[in-house]
Amino acid sequence: MATNYPLVKFHFQVEWGGTKIGFTEVSGLDVETEVVEYRHGASPEYSKIKMPGMQKFSNLTLKRGTFATDNEYFTWWNSVKLNSIERRDITISLLNEEHAPVITWKVKNAWPTKIQSTDLKADGNEVAIESIEIVHEGLTIQNE
């Protein structure tokens, strides 16, 4: 019996370079179509028409706990040099109760533009969280 409840957003996985990595947060999964405004001089209307333009993709931000033996963020970031970038395709999947993908976001030609280490706080009791900001050249969404 299928239920008609909305999906929960806390059960997801991220896969890049053939590796599944656990993250606490993924943001920036949006795409926008830029608007092109135009009006020719002989138009009887005193307003512009609006046409769809280029697609624009937001940067992705991925956050996870900091581990002493895991330097994958920094290894990938250090591979970025002028005109030499290790691009990766990234797959982000929202999972159901059986751990099967329900919605999948496929990110094309991604590379890191920013890494942020955890903040340090002497009186805090939180987990150390690091983040990576990723630029890319395309985002597609597939409902399974």
N, C-alpha and C positions, 0 to 999 in steps of 0.2 A: 504494500500500500504506500503510494507516494504521498509525501506531505507537501504542503505549499508554504513552507516557512522560508524566509530569506536565508541566504548562506551566511555562515559565520566567517569572520576574517582572520581568526587566529591560527588556522591550520593550513600552512603553506610550505612550499619548498622552493629553493632557488638552485638552479643548475648552471654552472659555467665551466667551460673547458672540460666537460665530461665529469666534473666533480659536483656532488650535491653538498651544499653548504647551508648550515643552519643560521638564520638571521632572526633578530627580534623584531625588526621593522623594515618594511620596504615602502618607499614613497616616490611619487613622480611618475606614476603610470598613467599619464594623460597625453593626449594629442589634441592639437588645435589647428583649425584651418584659418589661415590669415584671410582678411577681407580686402579685396581690391575695389576701390571706388572709382567710378568713371562717369563723366558727363561730356557728351559732345556738344559743340557750340550751337548747333541748330535744334537742339532738343526743346520741345515745347514745355517740358517739366523744368521747374527751378530747383531740382534736387538731383543728386547723383544716384546711379544704379550701383548695386553692390553685387560683386561676383566672387566666387570662391577662388582663392589664390593658392599659395604653397602651403604644405603641411609643416607644422612646427611641433617638435617633440621636446618635452621637458627633460631635464637631467634626472636620473634616478639617484636616490639616496638609499643606501643599504646600511643597516646598523646591526651590530652583533657584539657579543661579549668578547673581551680581550683574553686571549690564552697565551701563556708564557712561551709555548713551543710553536706557535702558529704565526708565520710571517707572510702568508699568501698575499695579503693586501699590499704590503711593501714590495714584495718580489714583483708583482704585476706593475705597480706604479713605477718602480725603478727601470722597467723595460721600456718606458716611454722616453723616446729621444726625438730630436728634431727629424721629421720625415721618416721616422722608424717607430711604428706603434704596433704593439701586439693587440690586435682587435679580437674580441671574443663575442660569440653569440650567447645570449643569456636567455634561459627559459624560467619563468616564474609561474608556478601552478598553485591555484587555490584547491585544496583537497577536501574530499568528503569524509564521512566517518570510516569508510573502508580504505582510506589513504589513496584513493584514485583521483586524478585531476578532474575538476569540474569546469574551471575556467583556466586558460593558459595564455600568458602574455609572452610573446616572443620578441626579443630585442636583438636588433641586427647591428653588427660592427661596433660593439661597445669598447670603450677604453676609459681608464680612470683619469679624472682631471683634478681630484682633490681627495686627500686622506686626512681624517681628523682623529687624533688619538683621544683617549679619555681625558676628562678633566680630573684633577687631583684635589681631594678635599680631606683634611685631617680628621674632621669630626663626622664624616659621612659613613653610611653603612650600605651604600648601593654597590651593585656590580659595575665593574669597569666596562664601559661601552665604547667601541670605536666605530667610525663610519667611513664610508667611501662614497664619493660622488662620481657618477659615471655619465659620460656623454655617449650618444649613439645616433644611428642614422635611420632608425625605423622601429616602429612598434606595431605589432598586429595582435589582435585579441581573438581567441577561439573559444567558443563554448563547446564543451565535450558532449 
